[in-house]
Amino acid sequence: VQLQASGGGLVQPGRSLRLSCAASGSIFSIATVGWHRQAPGKQREFVARISSGGTTDYADSVKGRFTISRDNAKNTVYLQMNSLKPEDTAVYYCAIGSAFWGQGTLVTVSS
């Protein structure tokens, strides 16, 4: 399985970004896919996950601001990030379990 994250960039506080995680491989449609992030000087942390059936789970720090969704026909998971804060600045990774990780996409929230 290969995962390709994209959509990061520089954005002002309060604005939005949508990240995409495109996957290859037949297991995608039955897999729980997660987003994680790592800020400079900090450990990687969980952000959100979505099960094959669409059940979602979020870190408290992003609840109400971030929305994870998936399109199994496109083998893609999305992370819609609204009301971004400077503390959301990090490299964002998508993953299937702990075995398969994408390369990360940088999100910088700054004025």
DRENTORLO-633318 format. One record per residue: x, y, z of N, C-alpha, C in turn. Coordinates in pm, whole numbers, plus 50000, padded with zeros to 5 digits. Each point is the difference from the previous one (the first is absolute). Example, Ala and Ser with C-alpha at 12.3 -4.5 7.8 and 13.67 -1.06 7.14 Angstrom:
! residues 2
+-------+-------+-------+-------+-------+-------+-------+-------+-------+
|   n.x |   n.y |   n.z |  ca.x |  ca.y |  ca.z |   c.x |   c.y |   c.z |
+-------+-------+-------+-------+-------+-------+-------+-------+-------+
| 51319 | 49431 | 50780 | 49911 | 50119 | 50000 | 50090 | 50120 | 50000 |
| 49965 | 50105 | 49928 | 50082 | 50119 | 50006 | 49923 | 50109 | 50073 |
+-------+-------+-------+-------+-------+-------+-------+-------+-------+
This chain:
! residues 111
+-------+-------+-------+-------+-------+-------+-------+-------+-------+
|   n.x |   n.y |   n.z |  ca.x |  ca.y |  ca.z |   c.x |   c.y |   c.z |
+-------+-------+-------+-------+-------+-------+-------+-------+-------+
| 50085 | 49881 | 50000 | 49915 | 50119 | 50000 | 50088 | 50124 | 50000 |
| 49968 | 50094 | 49914 | 50071 | 50128 | 49998 | 49900 | 50113 | 50024 |
| 50040 | 50095 | 50083 | 49915 | 50113 | 50035 | 50068 | 50129 | 49958 |
| 49924 | 50090 | 49938 | 50054 | 50127 | 49953 | 49915 | 50113 | 50056 |
| 50058 | 50076 | 50091 | 49930 | 50114 | 50060 | 50030 | 50127 | 49921 |
| 49900 | 50086 | 49988 | 50019 | 50126 | 49928 | 49902 | 50105 | 50054 |
| 50020 | 50123 | 49958 | 49907 | 50106 | 50036 | 50050 | 50098 | 50103 |
| 50117 | 49976 | 50055 | 50055 | 50091 | 50100 | 50041 | 50133 | 49939 |
| 50032 | 50094 | 50088 | 50044 | 50130 | 49953 | 50000 | 50102 | 50112 |
| 50019 | 50125 | 49961 | 50000 | 50111 | 50096 | 49862 | 50065 | 49999 |
| 49943 | 50017 | 50118 | 49866 | 50057 | 50011 | 49994 | 50090 | 50122 |
| 49916 | 50101 | 49991 | 49984 | 50092 | 50113 | 49911 | 49940 | 50107 |
| 50018 | 50039 | 50124 | 49910 | 49953 | 50106 | 49854 | 50028 | 49967 |
| 49915 | 49903 | 50030 | 49857 | 50013 | 49974 | 49957 | 49950 | 49863 |
| 50097 | 49974 | 49912 | 49966 | 49951 | 49867 | 49993 | 49848 | 49997 |
| 49978 | 49944 | 49881 | 49979 | 49856 | 49984 | 50098 | 49939 | 49901 |
| 50020 | 49872 | 50016 | 50076 | 49918 | 49905 | 49936 | 49863 | 49995 |
| 50015 | 49933 | 49887 | 49956 | 49861 | 49990 | 50118 | 49914 | 49958 |
| 50031 | 49903 | 50082 | 50105 | 49904 | 49968 | 49938 | 49876 | 49936 |
| 50078 | 49939 | 49912 | 49958 | 49877 | 49934 | 50104 | 49891 | 50025 |
| 49952 | 49878 | 50011 | 50088 | 49884 | 50014 | 49955 | 49898 | 49898 |
| 50078 | 49986 | 49894 | 49967 | 49906 | 49894 | 50075 | 49869 | 50025 |
| 49931 | 49890 | 49988 | 50059 | 49870 | 50031 | 49996 | 49906 | 49881 |
| 50101 | 49919 | 49991 | 50000 | 49890 | 49906 | 49981 | 49872 | 50078 |
| 49951 | 49895 | 49935 | 49984 | 49875 | 50071 | 49855 | 49967 | 50029 |
| 49971 | 49873 | 50001 | 49862 | 49954 | 50010 | 49944 | 50006 | 50142 |
| 50088 | 50020 | 50100 | 49948 | 49995 | 50137 | 49940 | 50132 | 50043 |
| 50017 | 50104 | 49919 | 49959 | 50133 | 50044 | 49853 | 50002 | 50041 |
| 49914 | 49939 | 49920 | 49857 | 50010 | 50025 | 49957 | 49932 | 50129 |
| 50083 | 49911 | 50054 | 49963 | 49930 | 50123 | 50084 | 50047 | 50118 |
| 50080 | 50102 | 49979 | 50094 | 50043 | 50103 | 49952 | 50126 | 50071 |
| 50037 | 50010 | 50127 | 49987 | 50125 | 50073 | 50120 | 50086 | 49965 |
| 49973 | 50123 | 49960 | 50106 | 50091 | 49959 | 50004 | 50117 | 50098 |
| 50120 | 50034 | 50039 | 50016 | 50107 | 50097 | 50088 | 50113 | 49950 |
| 49979 | 50117 | 50060 | 50090 | 50113 | 49982 | 50070 | 50026 | 50133 |
| 50129 | 50027 | 49990 | 50082 | 50033 | 50115 | 50082 | 50123 | 49963 |
| 50056 | 50064 | 50099 | 50082 | 50117 | 49970 | 50118 | 50008 | 50096 |
| 50104 | 50066 | 49954 | 50117 | 50021 | 50083 | 50045 | 50144 | 49986 |
| 49989 | 50074 | 50109 | 50044 | 50138 | 50002 | 50150 | 50005 | 50029 |
| 50067 | 50107 | 49964 | 50143 | 50011 | 50024 | 50034 | 49981 | 50147 |
| 50091 | 49909 | 50028 | 50044 | 49978 | 50137 | 49905 | 49920 | 50086 |
| 49894 | 49947 | 49939 | 49901 | 49925 | 50076 | 49984 | 49859 | 49944 |
| 49938 | 49915 | 50080 | 49974 | 49864 | 49956 | 49881 | 49998 | 49904 |
| 49997 | 49899 | 49917 | 49887 | 49981 | 49910 | 49875 | 49973 | 50083 |
| 49887 | 50057 | 49957 | 49876 | 49981 | 50074 | 49886 | 49966 | 49907 |
| 49903 | 49929 | 50053 | 49880 | 49963 | 49928 | 49913 | 50122 | 49974 |
| 49940 | 50006 | 49882 | 49909 | 50109 | 49966 | 49858 | 49948 | 49978 |
| 49986 | 49903 | 49911 | 49866 | 49949 | 49966 | 50014 | 49866 | 49932 |
| 49893 | 49921 | 50003 | 49997 | 49873 | 49928 | 49858 | 49975 | 49950 |
| 49993 | 49918 | 49896 | 49871 | 49961 | 49945 | 50005 | 49852 | 49966 |
| 49899 | 49928 | 50044 | 49994 | 49856 | 49975 | 49948 | 49973 | 49859 |
| 50005 | 49875 | 49962 | 49949 | 49963 | 49868 | 49851 | 50031 | 49987 |
| 49930 | 49995 | 50112 | 49856 | 50027 | 49999 | 49965 | 50146 | 50020 |
| 50101 | 50083 | 50019 | 49976 | 50144 | 50012 | 49995 | 50053 | 50141 |
| 50025 | 49916 | 50098 | 50006 | 50048 | 50139 | 50125 | 50085 | 50019 |
| 49981 | 50116 | 50063 | 50111 | 50093 | 50015 | 50036 | 50022 | 50147 |
| 50123 | 50043 | 50020 | 50051 | 50027 | 50133 | 50099 | 50115 | 49986 |
| 50000 | 50092 | 50097 | 50085 | 50118 | 49992 | 50073 | 50026 | 50131 |
| 50116 | 50060 | 49989 | 50068 | 50052 | 50116 | 49919 | 50119 | 50054 |
| 50003 | 50018 | 50131 | 49924 | 50109 | 50061 | 50041 | 50136 | 49943 |
| 50126 | 50012 | 49964 | 50052 | 50129 | 49954 | 49943 | 50043 | 49865 |
| 49942 | 49907 | 49925 | 49949 | 50034 | 49867 | 49850 | 49978 | 49985 |
| 49936 | 49947 | 50104 | 49856 | 49975 | 49993 | 49924 | 50129 | 49970 |
| 49906 | 49990 | 49908 | 49921 | 50116 | 49961 | 50065 | 50087 | 49895 |
| 50127 | 49977 | 49971 | 50070 | 50080 | 49899 | 50042 | 49916 | 49880 |
| 50039 | 49874 | 50024 | 50047 | 49912 | 49896 | 49894 | 49894 | 49971 |
| 49993 | 49960 | 49873 | 49909 | 49894 | 49959 | 50074 | 49903 | 49909 |
| 49996 | 49872 | 50037 | 50062 | 49897 | 49917 | 49891 | 49930 | 49920 |
| 50031 | 49969 | 49876 | 49904 | 49931 | 49914 | 50078 | 49911 | 49903 |
| 49927 | 49913 | 49932 | 50067 | 49911 | 49905 | 49914 | 49977 | 49877 |
| 50068 | 49974 | 49890 | 49935 | 49964 | 49874 | 50066 | 49870 | 49956 |
| 49937 | 49889 | 50030 | 50060 | 49871 | 49968 | 50015 | 49978 | 49849 |
| 49912 | 50060 | 49922 | 50010 | 49987 | 49855 | 50129 | 50062 | 49948 |
| 50049 | 50101 | 50071 | 50124 | 50068 | 49960 | 50117 | 49960 | 50087 |
| 49979 | 49905 | 50092 | 50107 | 49959 | 50093 | 50064 | 50122 | 50067 |
| 49916 | 50090 | 50046 | 50051 | 50125 | 50056 | 49928 | 50035 | 50130 |
| 50077 | 50047 | 50096 | 49948 | 50053 | 50125 | 50034 | 50148 | 50006 |
| 49907 | 50078 | 50050 | 50017 | 50145 | 50008 | 50000 | 50046 | 50145 |
| 50068 | 50111 | 50025 | 49993 | 50066 | 50129 | 49970 | 50147 | 49973 |
| 49876 | 50039 | 50025 | 49960 | 50139 | 49986 | 50032 | 50071 | 50131 |
| 50084 | 50102 | 49991 | 50045 | 50071 | 50120 | 49950 | 50144 | 49993 |
| 49913 | 50034 | 50091 | 49944 | 50134 | 50007 | 50048 | 50072 | 50126 |
| 49985 | 50131 | 50000 | 50038 | 50081 | 50116 | 50140 | 49965 | 50049 |
| 50092 | 49996 | 49907 | 50136 | 49958 | 50034 | 50066 | 50097 | 50097 |
| 50083 | 49944 | 50086 | 50072 | 50076 | 50102 | 50150 | 49981 | 49980 |
| 50080 | 50092 | 50048 | 50146 | 49983 | 49989 | 50048 | 49868 | 50060 |
| 49934 | 49953 | 50103 | 50041 | 49874 | 50062 | 49966 | 49877 | 49917 |
| 49929 | 50019 | 49890 | 49977 | 49891 | 49906 | 50118 | 49981 | 49904 |
| 50096 | 50089 | 50006 | 50117 | 49988 | 49914 | 50074 | 49870 | 50028 |
| 50019 | 49920 | 49896 | 50063 | 49870 | 50016 | 50013 | 49934 | 49863 |
| 50076 | 49892 | 49998 | 49997 | 49910 | 49885 | 49890 | 49898 | 50026 |
| 49908 | 49988 | 49905 | 49886 | 49911 | 50014 | 50024 | 49872 | 49919 |
| 49977 | 49887 | 50065 | 50020 | 49870 | 49939 | 49869 | 49921 | 50000 |
| 49978 | 49926 | 49894 | 49892 | 49904 | 50003 | 50059 | 49861 | 50018 |
| 49922 | 49911 | 50059 | 50051 | 49868 | 50031 | 49888 | 49898 | 50004 |
| 50037 | 49877 | 49973 | 49911 | 49886 | 50021 | 50064 | 49919 | 50111 |
| 49934 | 50001 | 50115 | 50058 | 49936 | 50116 | 50134 | 50064 | 50033 |
| 50094 | 49918 | 50042 | 50134 | 50051 | 50027 | 50100 | 49952 | 49897 |
| 49950 | 49926 | 49901 | 50091 | 49937 | 49904 | 50023 | 50082 | 49875 |
| 49902 | 50076 | 49958 | 50010 | 50071 | 49872 | 49981 | 50150 | 50024 |
| 50100 | 50077 | 49958 | 50000 | 50144 | 50020 | 50029 | 50070 | 49868 |
| 49934 | 50115 | 49982 | 50032 | 50087 | 49889 | 50121 | 50085 | 50034 |
| 50043 | 50081 | 49906 | 50122 | 50076 | 50017 | 49981 | 50130 | 50075 |
| 49879 | 50044 | 50022 | 49974 | 50122 | 50075 | 49985 | 50122 | 49912 |
| 49915 | 50092 | 50046 | 49983 | 50127 | 49931 | 49999 | 50111 | 50106 |
| 50073 | 50107 | 49972 | 50022 | 50104 | 50100 | 49886 | 50101 | 49997 |
| 49945 | 50026 | 50118 | 49898 | 50104 | 50018 | 50059 | 50106 | 50092 |
| 50002 | 50123 | 49952 | 50052 | 50111 | 50079 | 49888 | 50103 | 50015 |
| 49966 | 50029 | 50124 | 49894 | 50098 | 50028 | 50066 | 50122 | 50062 |
| 50002 | 50107 | 49925 | 50071 | 50120 | 50044 | 49947 | 50121 | 49927 |
| 50001 | 50112 | 50069 | 49961 | 50125 | 49937 | 50120 | 50071 | 49939 |
+-------+-------+-------+-------+-------+-------+-------+-------+-------+
